[in-house]
Amino acid sequence: MRRCLPTQVTQTTTKLFQSTMPFLEEIGSDISLCWREILLLCFISIGLSVLLLLIFRFCASIIIWTVLIVVTIASIAVTIYIWVMWNEKKKDHENYEGPNKDLKAKQVTYWLVAAIVMTVFTVIYLLVLVFMRNRIRLVAALFEEAGKSVAAMPLILLQPVLTFISMAAVCCFLLIGFVCLQTSGKPLVNSEGKVSFPIETFFQVMRWLSLFGFLWLTQFVLACQNLVVTGAVAVWYFTRDKSKLSSPIWNSFQNLVCYHLGSAAFGSLIIAIMKAIRALFRLLQKYLDSQHQKCDTFWKIFQCCLACFESYLKFLSKNAYIMIVIYGESFCTSARQAFSSLTSNVLRVAAIDCIGDFILFVGKLGVTVSIAFIALEILKNIEGLHYIWVPVTISCIFAFLCCHCFLSVYEMAIDTLLLCFCEDCQMNDGITRPYFMSRSLMVFVEKSRRSSRVKPVPKRKVVD
C-alpha cells in the first residue's frame, strides 16, 4: 500500500509466512476442492434457520416445554448421579487403609460440594418453573405472535444484511482514515542520518478520536437497526386490521430518518462512552501492572461491575427505542418510561430474558450442530481432502452467524411485543377502549386481573 515498514516487521512476517506456507496451501487446496459443498451447506443453513422460525411460529409451546422438561430431567439425573458417586467415594474412603487416604478424603469432600451445589440448582430451577408457569405460557404466546409479525413482514429478516453492509462501509472508511493518521508524520533526520516520522500532537489526538468514532458509529448502526425493526413490529401490533398494513418497514425507516436519528445517536453515544471508559481502565490496569503495582482481584471485580453496567445500559437503550417508536418521545423520556414499564412487569421481563434467550440459544446450537453432521456426511467421501474440519468449521461458523442474524430480528420482535403488550394493558381496559392484542394474549390479561390486587398504573397519552 505504498507504506514504509520497519525491517524487523518485514523479516518477522516473512519468516512467519514461510513457516506456515505449507499449512496454508493445504487449507486453500481443501477450500478450492469442496467450495461447492460449502456453498450448498450455506444454503442449507439458511433453510434450517427459516425452518426454525416456522417451528417457533407454529410449535412454540411444544418446543419451549420440551426443552424445559428435558433440562429438568437432566438436572435431576445429574443430581442423583453425583449423590450416588459421593456415597460410593465415601464408602471407599471408610474401607481404605492404604497410603494417600487424605487424597481420598478430599475427593469425598469435592463430590459432596458438587452434590450440594447441584441440588440447590435443581431445587431453585424447579421452584422457578412452578411459580413462573403462567409467565412461561406468556413466553410461548409471544413467540407465536413474533412469528405472525415476521410472517406478515418477511422482508424484515433482510435487515441484518443491510446492517452488515453499513457496518462494513463504516469500518472501511474509519480504517482508511486511521491508516492515514498513523502515517501522517513528517520526515525528521537526526545527526546519524536516520529518518524518523514523528506524529504531531494534533494527529495523535485525532487517532484516539477516530477510535472513539469507530465505537460510536458501530453502535449507531445497531441502534438504527433496532429502531427500524421495533417500529415495524409496533405498527403491526397496534394495527387492528392486519390486512391493511402498507409498507411498515419502509414507514419505520422513514420515521427513523425524519424523527429518530437524534435518539439513535444519543443512545449509541452513551454505549460508546461506556466502552471507552472500560478501554481506558484496561490501559490503566496494564500500566499499573508494568509498574509492578498489581491488584488483580480489585481489577477483576471492577471490570465485572463495568461490564454489568454496560449490559444494563444496552438493555435499557433497547427498550427505550421501543418506547420511542410507540410514543414518539425523546430518548431520555422514553428510557424513563421503559424503566417504569419494566419494573412494573419484572416477572414477565425476567421470563422473556431467561427462558426466551435460552430457547433461542438452543435453536442456534441446534442449527449449528445439524450443519456439522450434514457436512461430515457430505464431505466424508471426497478424495484429496487434507483437513475435513476446515470446510466443516467454515460451514458451522456461517450457520451460526446466519441463524444469529435471523433470531436477532426475532428476539427484537419478541421484546417489542412484550412492551407493546404491557402498554396495551395500561392504555386500554378491553371494554370502552378495546385492546389491540390478539385473543391468545387476552387470556393472560384476564388471569392477571383475577389474581392481581395491585392498583392500575396511570394511563399514558399516545402520540400518533
N, C-alpha and C positions, 0 to 999 in steps of 0.2 A: 504493500500500500504506500510505497514511496516514503517510508519512515525509517530513520536510523535506529538500530537496536544495539545494545552493548554486546561485545564479543562473547562474554561469558554466557549470556542468554542464548545466543545463536548456537554456541557449542553444546550447551546442555540440551537444548531442544533437538539438535541434530543427533546426539547420542541416544536420547530417549526414543526418537523416531526410528533410528536404525535398529535398536534392540526390540522394539515392538512391531517392526515391519512384517515379519512372517505371520504373527498372530493376526494383525490387521488384514493381511492379504487373505488369510483363511476365512475370516469373518466376511469380508467383501465377497469372496467366492461363494460362501453359503447364501448370502442375501441375493446375489445375482442368479444363483441356481434355483431358488424357490421363491422368487418375488411374486409369481402368480399365485402361489398358495397363500403367501402373506396377504396379498390383496383380497383374496377370497375370504380369508379369516377376518379381515377388517369389515367386509360387508356382512359376514355372519354376525359379528359383534354388534353392528348397527341393528340388524334384525332382532337379535336377542334383547337388546335394550328396548326396542319398540314393543316386543312381546312382553317384557317385564312391565311396561306401562299399562298394557292391556290387562295383564293379570291384576295389577293394583286397581285398575278401573272396575273390574267385574268381580274379583275374588279377594278384595282387601281384607274382609273379616276373616275368611278362611286362612289366608296367609299369616295374618298377624297372630291369631290364636294358635295356629300350628307352630309358629316359631316360639311363642311364649311357652307353650306346653312342652315342646322339645327341650328348651332351656331349663324348664322346671324339672323334668325327668333327669336331665343330665346333671344338674346341680345336686339333686337328691342322691343319684347314683354315686357321684364323686364323693359326697359326704359320707355315705355308708362305706365306700371302699377305703377311705382314709381312716375311719374309725376301726375297721377290721384290721388294716395294716398296723395301726397303733397297738391294738390288742395283741397281735402276733409278735411285734417287736418287744412289747412289754414282757410276754411270756418267755421269749428267747433270752431277754436280759436277766430275768429271775432265775432261769435254769443254767445260765452261763457262768462258769467259774474260771475261765482261762484269762489270758492277758487281754489288754485293751478293753476292760469292762467299762471304763469311763466313756470310751468312744460309743459303745452301745447305749449307755445311759443318755448321751447327748442325742443320739438318733431317736430314742424314745421320746425325748422332750420335743425334738423338731416335729415328729409326727403328731404329737399332742397339740402343739401350737397350730399346725396346719389344719387339724381336725376342728379345733375350736373356731378358727377364722372361717373355715368353710361352712360350719354350722351356723354361725352368725349371719354370714352372707345369705345362706339358703332361707333362714327364718325371715330376714328382712325382705328378701325377694318375694316370698310367699305372702307376707303381710301387705306389701305394696300391691301385689296382684289382687288380693281380696278387697282392699279398701279403694282401689282405683279401677275397679272393673267397669264402672259406668264411664269413666274417662277413656278407658281403652276402647269401648264401643264408639265413643265420640271420635277417637283417632281413626278408627276404621271408616266411619261415615265421612270424615274429612278427606281421607284417601280416595274414597269413591267420588266425592264432589270435585276433588282436584282432577281426577281422571275425566270427569264430564267437561270441566273447563278446558283442559288440554285438547280433548276431542273436538270441542267447539271451535278452538283456535289452534289447529295443528302447526301453523307457521311459527308459533311461539317457541317451538323446540329448536328453531334455527337461530334464536337469539344468542346462544353461546358461540356460534360460528362468527357472527358479527362482532361479538366481544373479543374473540381471539384475534380477528383481523385488526381491530382497533388497538388492541394491546400490542400486537406485533409492530404496527406502524409507530406507536408511541415509543416502544423500546428501541427501534432502529433509529428514529430521529434523535433520541437522547443519547444513544451510544455514539453516533457520529459527532454530536456536539461535545460529548465528554472526551473523545479522542482528539478533537481539535483543540480543546482547552488543555489537555495533557501535553500536547506537543507544540504549545504556543510560546515556548521560551525563546529568548533572543540569544544568539551565539556569543559566548564570552571566552576569550583566550587568556589563559594565565601565563605566568612567567616561564613555565616549562613548555609552552607551545600546545598544551592540551586544550581542547574545546569542550565547554560545558554549555548546557542550555537551562539556566535557572528560570523558574516560573515566577512571574511577577505576583505581587500580593493580590491584585485585583483578580487575576485568573485563578489563583488558589481559592479565593472566596467563591468565585463562580463555579469552581469544580464541586465544592460542597453543596452549593445551591442547586446544581444540576442533579446531584444525588437525591436531594430532598424533592426536587421536581419529579424525579422518577417515582418516588413513593407516592406523591400526591396524585400524579396523573393516572397511575395504575389503579389506585383506589377510586378515582373519579370515574374511570371506565366501568368498574364493577358497580359503582353506585348508579350510574346511568342504566345499566342492565337491570338492576333491581327495580328501579322506578318504572321502566317500560313493562316488565313482567307484572309487577304489582298493579300498575294502572290498568292493564288489560284484564287481569283477573278480577279486580274490584268492579270494573264496569260490567263484566259478565255476571257477577254476583248481584249487583243492585239493578239489574235489568229484569223486569218481571216477565216479559215475553222474550225468551232467549232466541226465538226465531227472527227477531227484528234487529239483531246485532249487526252493526255496519262498521267494519274495519276497526275493531277495538285496539288492535296492535298499532296500527298507523295513528289512530287518535291519541293513544297513550304516548307515542313518540312525539307527536306534535305538542302535546301538553308539556312533555319534558323540555323540549327546545324553547317553548314560549314562556313557561312559567316556573319550571323547577330546576333549571340549571344552577341557580344560586344555592339552592338547598343541597343539591348533589355536591357542589364544590365545597360548601361549608362542612357537610358531614364527612367527606373524604379528607378534608384538611385536618379534622380532629384525629382521625385514624393515622394520618401521615405524621402528625406531630408526636403521637404516642409511639409510633415505630421509630422515629428519630431519637426520642428520649431513650428508648431501650438500646438503640445502637450506641448512643453516647455513653451510657453506663457500661456497656460491654467494653468499649475502648478504655474507659476509666479503670475497669477491672484488670484488663491486660496491662495497663501502665503500672498499677499498683503491684501486680504480680512480678513485673520486671524489676521493680524496686524492692523485691523481697518483703512485701507487706501483704501477705496472703491472709484472706479471711473467707475461705471457700463456703462455709456454712451460711454466713451472712449474705453473700452474694447470690447463692442459690435461692435462698428464701426471698430475697429482694427481687430477683429476676422472675421468680414464680408469681409474686404479687403483681408485678408489672404485666406479665403475660395474662393473668386472670383479669386485670382491669382493662387490658386491650380487648380481650374476648367479650367483656361486658359492653364496652363501647360499640363493638361491631354488632352485637345482638341488639342493643338499643337503637343504633342507627338504622339497622334493617327494619325494625318495627316502626321507627319514625318515618321512614319512606312510605310505609303502608298507610300511616295516618295522613301523610301529605297528599296522597292520591285520593283519599276518602274525603277529607275536609278542605283541602287546598290552603292550609295554613303554612307558616314558616317552619323551618327545621326545629327551632327551639320549642315553639308551641306544640308541634307535633310530637317531639320527643317527650314532653311533659304529659301529653295525652296518652302516648303509648305506654309510658311508665305507670300511669294511673290505671289503664286498662289491664296491663299485665299483672299488676299487684292484686287487682280485684278478681282476677281469674288465674291465680297462680297454679292451682292444681291442673287445670286444663293445659296451661303452657308447659308445665313440667311433664305431663303425659306426652304431649307432642314432641318436646325436645328429647326426652329419654327414649320412649318406645318408638316414636316415629323415626328418629335418627338411626336407632339400632336396626329397624326393619329396612331402611334404605341402605345402610351399610351391608346388611346381609344380602340384599339384592345385588349390589355392586360386586360383592365377593362371589356370589353365585354365578354371575355372568363371566367374571374373570376365570374362575375355575373351570367352567364349561368350555370356554375357549381354549384353555390349556389342554384339556382332554381331547377336544376335537383336533387341535393342532398336532398332538402326539399321534393321533390315529391317521391323520392325513400325511404327515411327514415321515412316518416310520419306514416307508418303502422307497424313499428317494435315495438313489445311489450317489456317492461322491460327496455326501454331506459330512463336514468335519465336526461341527458342533450343533446338535439338534436343538440345544437350549437357546441358541441365538434367535432363530425365527420364532420359537415359542415365546421367548421373553418379549420380543417386539410385538407380537400379536396380543399378548396379555396386557402389556402397557397400553396399547391402543384401545383394547376392550375396556379397561378400567377407566381411562380418560373419557371415552365415548359415553359409557354408562354414567359417569360422574356428571358430564355436561347435561345429559337428558334429565337425570334425577335432581340436579341443582335447580333447574326450572320447576320441576315437580315439587321439590321441597319449598321453594319460594311461593308456589301457588298454595300449598297447604298452610304455610304461615299467614299468607294474606287472607285465606278463607277463614282461619281461626279468628283473626281480629275483626274481619267483617261480620262474622257470626256474633262475636261479643258486642260489637257496636250496634248490630241489628237488634239484639236483645235489649239494649239500653235505650235505643231511639224509639222503638215500637212496642206495642202491647198485644198485637195479634187480633185486636177487636176493632177499635176506632182507627188504629194505624196498623194495617196488615204487615206481616213480616215479609222480607224479601227471600228468606231461606226456603229450602226445599222441604218437603214433607218428612224426609228422613231425619233432618236436623230438628224439626219441630218437636220430635219425641223427647229430645234431651231438654228442651225448654220446659215442657210440661212436667217432666220429672224433677227438674231443679226448682220449679215453682212449688211443687208439693212438698219437697224435702227442705227447702231453704226458708229461713225466717229472717234473713238479713234485709234491711231496708234497701229499696231500689236506689241505684246511682242516678243522680240528676241527668236528664237527657241533654244531649248536646245539639246545637243547631248545625244542620248540614249545609255546607256551601256547595252550590251547584257549579 
